[in-house]
Amino acid sequence: MQQKIIILDFGSQTTQLIGRRVRELDTFCEILPYNKFPVGDDSVIGVILSGSPYSVHDPEAFKVDLSQFVGKVPVLGICYGAQFISFANGGKVEKTNTREYGRAHLQYIDCENPLFRGFEPHSQVWMSHGDSITAIPEGFQVIGSTADVVNAAFYCATPIGEGQEGTPGVWAVQFHPEVFHTVQGSLLLKNFVVDICGSKQNWSAASFVDTTVAELKQQLGNDRVILGLSGGVDSSVAAVLLNRAIGNRLTCIFVDHGMLRKNEFQQVMEDYKVLGLNVIGVDASEKFFADLAGVTDPEQKRKIIGRDFVEVFNAEAKKITDAKWLAQGTIYPDRIESLNITGKVIKSHHNVGGLPEEMHLQLCEPLKWLFKDEVRRVGRQMGMPEHLITRHPFPGPGLAVRILGDITPEKVRILQDADDIYIRGLRNYKVKLSGEEARKVLAAGVPAKLLEDGNSQQIEVSLYDQIWQAGAILLSTVRSVGVMGDERTYEHPVALRAVTSTDAMTADWAHLPYDFMAKVSNEIINKVKGVNRVCYDISSKPPSTIEWE
């Protein structure tokens, strides 16, 4: 039986980060809405309660019946989770005049407590809460304090209502161990997941491949499966997994909507031949351009492209008359964000939702439990080419959502040319790293060349492989004045975007070298007809998103 940690989501923006940190400990975890705890599931070895945008005193605040798991498995409450544990057990949670936000240091740590084993004095943590726990419940004890927050961490060995020794305990912290700024946050989570909950740490890329291939063989039997390929990492890894399980009973369909990157359709088709996949390529660009003519609203663009994709895909899929399954490269973050418990849609996902009824196919999603970095590890485990595995995420609607304004073939041509120069430049520009920077890059699985420089070991990586996602944006609704030769020009600006991230839930703009940006800017302006100005986007997520539309 696969052990798992359940993370109950109370609506925090960092819930996925908690999940990623647990997975980094080679432990399977599942993120569920706060009110969906799987009662009776014997594979659960621990529960983590996330933060929340609400106060425990808000009428709409999310509340859970703690008796479902307290006393049965170890429990860790984070921020709102800690406040709710206190509130539900008779402690005091009060509104403060000022929000406690930012870096703090633990002035007191009970290093004898298993949660803080190995912690250093004055360890830095990250606070982000409006309420404060002013009194902990009876039976709990403080195990961590900062200068301003006395009850920064607390613990109960025998939870309320349980009278026997050895009952799994309850831990609570008002800070966020999942974020980078809590310096020993990963150690805290390891102490909880491995030492307290008893994880065997047997969740790995190799075990996932073996288990999933076996499960697919059993699930699909001798049935035929259709898979929609996009050229991206997720659908490609899903295709290779399925190919291992059912071989030529998998048929892949790759639809070209005309808004892929420059020469991408041809390049990806060649890659899939090398992988031995059975792929049907469909050029439907004329239909997409016709249906998008004059449309400027970003969400409307997405909906038109999604509708047309289903129509084209369905028409091709109907030719495979004996197919019983539709496979998708849906990954875990797609499903979590699309099922956001606040009910607010940030943008529609192209690969999440119901199937067209007329297809009469069952859904197969072999990657539905994986985060993006785990998908890449699985691809490497199966020996896929590195350039496919390290491809940056690319929006399903393609360049349509990187062109501000209406879509025309000429605008797509301009953006393809500018984007091609930018991406090739990122791949060709090498940087040298050493020390902690090099360690982090290697730990993330980024391909690197080892160098020897005197007494220190260095690595060399491309800018492209250091970045989570990059692309060019065409501001086609704007014309910028410029001078070329002795003539004034009125052409379009292009904005370059590059971000660093681990899961796309949060992202920071990449600090690209000035000499690189100068070279790329000059090359785009000199070689791409229709562009006379290049800008660089230095916005982070939040408050911005990675894509402009």
N, C-alpha and C positions, 0 to 999 in steps of 0.2 A: 504494500500500500504506500502510495506517494505521500510523504509528510507535507503539511502545508501550514503556513501562517495566514490567518485571515486578517485583512486590514479593512476595518469598517470606515467608510468614507462619509464624513460629515460635511463635505463640500469644500475642503481646503484646496488651494491651488497647488500645494506641495504633496498631496496624497500619492501621486504617481512617483514622486521622488522617494517616498518611503518604500514603495514597492521595488523600485530599482535597487535601493540599498540592500533590501532583503535578498533579492536575486543575486546581487554581487557576492553574497555569502553562500552561494551555491545551494540556496534553499528556495523551494517553490512557494509562492504566495499568491493569494487571490484578493483583489480589491472588490469589495461589495458595497452596495448602498448600506447606510447605517442600520436600516431596518430589515436586512436580508441575511442575518446570521444563519448558517446552515445547521440548525439544531440536530443533534444526533449523528453528525459526521465525525467518525472516529479518527479520520486522518488529520484533524486540526490539532496542532501542538501548541498554539499560542494565538493571542488576539492583540492587535494594535488598534487603538482608537485615534483617528486623525484629528487635525485641527478643523476649524469651521469659520465661516464669515459671521456667524451669529454669536450673540451672548447667550449664556444659559438662561438668562432672564427674559429673553425675547419670546413673545407668544408663539412665533413660528419656529423657534429653535428646535433642532432635531434631537430627539431623545430616544434612548434604547433601553430595553430591559436587561440590566447587567446580570441578572440571575441566570441568563441563558448560558453564560460562560464563566463568570467569576466563581472561583472555587473549584472549577473543573479543569481549566488550563491557565497558565500564566497570562497576565494582562498588562499591557503598557499603554497608558494614556498620554497623548502628546498635545500640549497647548489646550485647546477646547476639550480634548479627551480627558486631560488631567482635571480641568475645571468641572466637567460633568461628573467624574468619579467623586470629587469632593462634594459637589452640590447634592448628588443623589444619596450620599451617605451621611448627610448632616453637617458637612463642613460649610464654611462661609465663602462665597464668591461675590465680590463687590466691584462696582464700577469705580474706576480711578479717574482722577481729573485729567491725567495725561496718559497717552498710549505708551506702553512699554515696548519700544521697538529698537532693534539694533544690537550691537555687540555688548556683551556683559561678561563678567568673569566669576566663576564659582569661588567664593571666598571660603566656603565650607563644603567639604566633600567627605562623605563616609565611604572611604575606599575599602572598608571591610564588606560593604554591601555588594553582592555580585553584580549589580548593574553598573557600578563605578570601579570595578576591579581594573587596575592598571592605569587609572586616570592620574594626570599630573596636577600638582597644586595650581590653583588659579586658572584652570582650563577655560578657554574662551567658548562661550555659547552664544546663540542668536535668539533674541526675544522678539515676539510679534503678537502682542495681545492688548486688548483694551481693558478687560476685567483682570482682577487679581485675586488669588486665593488668600484670603486674610486669616482663615482658620481651617486646619485640616480636620478630617473626621476623627472621632474617637477610635483608638486602636491603631492609627497610622503614626508614623514617625518621620520627621524631616531627615533627609539624607543628602540634601544639597541646597545651598543658599548663595545668592549674590549680594552685593552691597545694598541693592534696592528691593530685592525679592527674597523674603525669608523662606517662603515655601516653594522654592524653585524646583525641588524634587522631593517626593515623599513615597512611603512604602508601607505596606501592611502584609505581614507574613501569613496571617490567618484572616481572610476577608470577613466582612460583616455577615453574620448568619452561619458561619462555618465554625465548628468547635473542635475540629480534630487537627492534631499536628500533622505536618507534611502536606497540608492543603496548598495547591498552587497559589502564589502570592499575587499582589497587585502593586504595580509601580506606576508612578505618574511624574511627568516633567513638564514644566511650563514653557520650556524652550523647545527649539526644533532641532533634534539630532540629525535629521535627514539632509539639512542644508550644508553647503560647503563651509559657511562661516562658523558653524559649530565644529571646532577643530578636531575634537575626539568623538564626534557624533557616530562615525562608523564603528568605533570601538564599543560605544554604548549599545548600538544595535546588535553587534556581534555578541556582546555579553548576554543580551536578552535572548536573541534567537538561538545561539549555539549553546551557551552555558546554562541558561535558565530553562529554555524550552526544549533543549536536547535535540536540535536538528542534527541529522547525520550528514548534512552537506553533500547530498548525492544528486543534486540537480545540476546537470552540466550539458554542454552542447552534444557531447558524444552520447550521453544517456537519452537526451531528447531525440536525436536522430534514430537510435535503435528502437526506442519505445514508439515513436510516431510512425515509422515505417511499418512496424508490426501492427499498430492500431489501424493504419490506413488499409493494409491488406485485409484485415478482418472486416472493417467497415464497408469497403467497396467491393470485395469479392471479385467477381468477373465482370463487373459493370464498367461501362465506358464513362469517362469524365471529360468535361470541357473546362478549360481554364482561360480566363481573360488575362493576357499578358500586357504589361505597360512598359517593359524595358527597365523598370526599377528593381531595387534590391528585393523587396518583399515578394512580388509576384514571381520573380526569377527563382528565388530560393524555394518557394512553394512548388514551382514546377519541377525542380530537380528532386525534391522530396517525393512528390507524387510519381515521378518517372522511376525512382528507385523501387517504389511500392508496386506499381501496376504496369510499367513499361509502355508499350505502344497503345495501350487502352486509354492513354491520355492524349487529347487533342487540344493544342493551345491556339488561341486566336489573338492576333496582335492588330489592333485597329489604329490606323494613322489618321488622326483628325486634322492634320495639316499644321498643328501648332506644337510639334515636337521641336527639339533642338536641331541645329543644322546637321543634316545627313544622319540623323539619329535612327530613322526607320531602317535604312540599309545596314548601318553598323550593328544594330541590335539583332536584326535577322541573321547576320553572319555569326554573331555570338551564340545564338540559339542553335545554329547548325553544329557548332563545335561541341555544345553540350549534349548533342544527340536528341534534341527535343523535336517532336512532331508539331510544327508551327505553320498556321495559315496566316499570311499577311494580307490585310485589306486596306487599300487606299481609298478612304472616304472623305478626303479633304474638301472636295467640291460641295458635298452636302452640308458639311459643317460651316464652311464659309458663307454659303447661301443663307442658312438659317440664323447665322449670327449677324448678318448685315444690318447695320444701324443700331445694334444693341449696345448700350453703354453701362447699364447697371451690372455690377459685379456678380451679385447673386443670380440675376437672370442669365448671365453668361454661363455660370456653373450649371444651372438647371437645364438650359438648352443643350449644352455639351453632354450632360448626363443622360438626357432623354434620347439624343441622337445616338450616343454610344450604345444604349440598350437596343435601339432599333436596328442598328447595323450589326451589332453582335448577335442579336436574336435571329436576324435573317440568315447569318452564316451558320449559327448553331443549329437551326432547323434542318440543315442539310445532313447533319449527323443524327440520323433518325433513331439510333439505338442508345443515345446518351441518357443517363439517368441522374447524373450529378453535375453541379456547377461548382467549381473550386475558385476561391478568391484568396488573395494575399493579404487579407485583413490581419492586422496585428493588434496587440492588446491596447495600446494607447488610442487607436481608432475607436475601439468599442467603449473604452472608459469615457472619453470625451463626448462621444455621441450619446451616452447614457447619463450625462451630467445631471445630478440630482437637483440642481437648482432650476432645471428646465430651460435654461437660456442657451440658445444656439449661437455660437460665435461664427461658424461657417459650416456649410453642409459638407459632409465627407462623401467622396465619390465612390467609396467601396464599402459603405455600411448602409444597410437598410433592407427592405423586403425585395424579393425577387419578382420580376414580372410574372403575373399569374399564368400567362399563356405559355411560359417555358416549361412548366410542370417538372421542374428539376429540384432535387434535394441539394442542400448547401453543404459544401465541404470547406472548412477553413483550417488547414493544418498548422498555421502560425498564430492562431487566435490567442495564445497565452504568452507570446513573446514580445519583449520590448525590442526596439530597433537594433541596439547593440548586440542583443542575443541572436537576432536574425542573422547578423553578419558573422557571429561566431559559428552558427550552424552552417552557413555557407562555406566558411573556411574548413570546417570539419569534413564537409563533403567534397573538398578539393576544387571548389569553383574558382574561376580566374579572379585575381585580386581586383582588376579594374571594374568587374561587375559588383563585387562585394562592397567596394568603397565608394560607389556612386552616391552622390548627394541626393537627398530627397528631392522630388520634383512633383509639382502639383498635377493632379489628374487632368484638369482642364488645360495643362501645359502653359504655353506663352500667352494664352488668352487672358489670364489673370495677372500677367506681367506687362500688359499693354493697357494703359489708362485711356479709356475711351472705346470707340467702336473698333471692330476687327476687320482688317483687309489683308489680302495676301502680301501687299507691298509693305505694310507695317510689320507683318510677321517676318518678312525677308530682312528688313532693317534690324529688328531685334535679334534674329538668328545670327546675323553677321557680327553684331556687337557682342552678343553673349558668347559666341565661339571664340572670339579674341580673348575675352576675359577668362573663360574657363581654361583654355589652353595655356594662358599665362600663369594661372594658379598652379596648374600641373607642372609647368616647367621651372617655376621659381623654387629653389631649394633653400632651406634654412637649417642651421646647425643648432642643436640643443644639447644640454648636458645637465647633470645633477637631477634635481626634483622634476624639472620640466621634462627631461628625457624619460624619467621613470614613469610619469603619468601617461605620456604618449605611448610607451611600450605596453603599459598595463592595459590600455584601451584597445590594443591589437592593431594600432596604426602601423602600416608597413614602413620600415625605416632601414636605412643603411648605416651599419656600425662603422665608426671612424675612430682612429687613435690620434690624439693630439697631445703630445707630451705625456704627462702623467695622468691625464684625465680622459675618460672615455666619452666620446660624443656620438650623437646620431645625426643623420641627415634625413630630413623629410621634406616633402613638397608642401607648399602652402595649401594646396587643395586637400591634402590628407589631414591637415591640422584643423580644417574648418568643417562645421556641421553641414552648412548649406550656403550656396552662393548662386547668384544669378544677376542678370541685368534687367532693368525695368525701362520701358519706353514711355515717356511722358508725351503721348501723342496728342493730347489736348492742349499742349503748350508749344509755342514756337519761340525760340531764343535768337536774339540778334548775335551775329558773329562776323568776323572778317576773315576771308580767305583770299590771299593775293591782294588785289586792290579793290575787291568787291565785298559789299555787305551781304550777309546771308541771313535767312530766316528759316531755321531748321529745328529739328527736335532735340531736346536734352535727353540723355540717357543717365539713369541712376544705377550705380552699382551697389549690390547688397551682399554682405558676407557676415555670417554669425557663427559663434561658437556655442555649443550646447551639448547636453547629454541625452535629452529626450524630447526636445522641441517645446516642452511646456513652458520653460523659461529659456531665454537666449540673450547673449550679449554681442554687441557688434565687434567684429574681428579687427584688431589693430594691425592692419596691413602695412608693410614697409612703404615709406614715401617713394622710394625709387621705383618700386613695383607699380604703384598707382600712377606715377607720372608716365611711365612707359606705356601702360595699358591705355591711359587716357589719350595719349598722342596717337597710338596705333588705331584706336577706334575712330577718332575724329578724322585722321588722314585716310583711312581705308573704307569707312562705312558711309556711303552716300546717304544723306538725309539726317546726319547727326553733326552738330557743331558745338556741343557742350557735354561734359561728363561730370557728374556729381557722385559723392559717396554718402550712403545712408549710415548715420551714426546713432540710430535709435535702437534701444533694447526692447525685449519682450519680457514682461509688460513694461511700459504701457502700449507699445506698438505691437504688431504681429510680425512674423517673419516675412510673409508675402504682403504686397501692398493692397491687394484686393482679396 
